[in-house]
Amino acid sequence: METQQVWLVRHGETEWSRDGRHTSSTDLELTERGRKVAESLRDRLAGRDFGLVLTSPLRRAAETARLAGRDDAVVDDRLREWEYGAFEGLTTEQIREQVPGWELWTHPAPAGGESVEQMDARMASLAARVREVEGDVLMFAHGHSLGAFTACWLGLGAANTGHFPLDTATVSVLSSKRDTPVVRQWNA
């Protein structure tokens, strides 16, 4: 029996992702290295039929989709990165100077940031849309939003996002086995 697969692609490298800075709404371009690696995804995705291809509205994800040969990607705002609010542009170490032990998914949302509950609702809505698609789905987005989507797909909730770290320009695949949502491939 064929099972729907959901392919997740984190965007290529930006200056901030390279430097470990939290990037949600800041709309950065890919670095030259990020563009080259995004182009290399074209071969990995070639020959696959997808019932739906989605991208975050942010430039780094949309550019990765385009460079990977997916001009058919439709913008879905639910794929935008987790909103970091006042922590935008800071590294984890800088944030932990202010909030010891800080983790995005275990601490209250910073001023202007998005809570775990808000992310749960956003990803549950996206997962419902994806499950309605006939065929496989390909999504281009961000490390924490795709990690939160994965946690929600598996029924774990966005509070478990930290268990699903993603490197830039990697491909991960979700599906189901005997009606149980599973991870088929991670960070490849």
PEWO-V784826 format. One record per pair of residues at least 12 apart in sequence whose C-alpha atoms are under 7 Angstrom apart, sorted by the first residue. I is the first residue (numbers start at 0). GAP is how many residues later the second one is. D is the distance in whole Angstrom. If there is no record, write none. Layout:
[[I GAP D] [I GAP D]]
//
This chain:
[[2 172 6] [2 173 6] [3 131 6] [3 132 5] [3 171 6] [4 131 5] [4 132 6] [4 168 6] [4 169 6] [4 170 5] [5 130 6] [5 131 5] [5 132 6] [5 167 6] [5 168 5] [5 169 6] [6 130 6] [6 131 5] [6 132 6] [6 164 7] [6 165 6] [6 166 5] [6 167 6] [7 130 6] [7 131 5] [7 132 6] [7 138 7] [7 163 6] [7 164 5] [7 165 6] [8 130 6] [8 131 5] [8 132 6] [8 160 6] [8 161 6] [8 162 5] [8 163 7] [9 130 6] [9 131 5] [9 132 5] [9 133 6] [9 156 7] [9 158 5] [9 159 5] [9 160 6] [10 49 6] [10 50 5] [10 53 6] [10 129 6] [10 130 6] [10 131 6] [10 157 6] [10 158 5] [11 18 6] [11 22 4] [11 23 7] [11 25 7] [11 26 6] [11 48 7] [11 52 6] [11 156 5] [11 157 4] [12 17 6] [12 18 6] [12 20 7] [12 21 4] [12 155 6] [13 14 7] [13 15 6] [13 16 5] [13 17 5] [13 20 6] [14 16 6] [19 71 6] [20 68 5] [20 69 5] [20 70 4] [21 66 5] [21 67 5] [21 68 6] [21 69 6] [22 65 6] [22 66 6] [23 57 5] [23 58 6] [23 59 5] [23 60 6] [23 64 7] [24 58 7] [26 31 6] [26 32 6] [27 31 7] [27 32 6] [28 30 6] [28 31 5] [29 30 6] [36 132 7] [37 26 5] [37 29 6] [37 30 6] [37 131 6] [38 28 5] [38 29 5] [39 28 7] [40 27 5] [41 26 4] [41 27 6] [49 85 6] [49 86 5] [49 87 5] [49 88 7] [50 82 6] [50 83 6] [50 84 5] [50 85 5] [50 86 6] [51 84 7] [51 85 5] [51 86 6] [52 19 7] [52 20 5] [52 21 6] [52 84 6] [52 85 5] [52 86 6] [53 19 5] [53 20 5] [53 21 6] [53 22 6] [53 84 6] [53 85 5] [53 86 6] [54 18 6] [54 19 6] [54 20 5] [54 21 6] [54 24 7] [54 84 6] [54 85 5] [54 86 6] [55 19 6] [55 20 6] [55 21 6] [55 23 5] [55 24 5] [55 84 6] [55 85 5] [56 18 5] [56 19 7] [56 20 6] [56 23 6] [57 22 7] [60 79 6] [60 80 5] [64 75 6] [77 44 6] [77 48 7] [78 62 6] [78 66 6] [79 61 7] [79 65 7] [80 61 6] [80 63 6] [80 64 5] [81 32 6] [81 62 6] [81 63 6] [82 30 5] [82 31 5] [83 26 7] [83 29 5] [83 30 7] [84 25 6] [84 26 6] [84 27 4] [84 28 4] [85 24 6] [85 25 5] [85 26 6] [85 27 7] [86 23 7] [104 53 7] [104 54 5] [104 56 7] [105 53 6] [115 42 6] [115 43 6] [118 39 6] [119 32 7] [119 37 6] [119 38 5] [122 25 7] [122 26 5] [122 29 6] [123 28 6] [126 26 6] [142 22 7] [142 23 5] [143 17 7] [146 14 5] [146 17 5] [146 18 7] [147 13 5] [152 28 7] [153 27 5] [153 28 6] [165 21 6] [166 20 6] [169 17 5] [169 18 5] [170 15 7] [170 16 6] [170 17 5] [171 13 5] [171 14 4] [171 15 5] [171 16 6] [172 12 5] [172 13 6]]
//
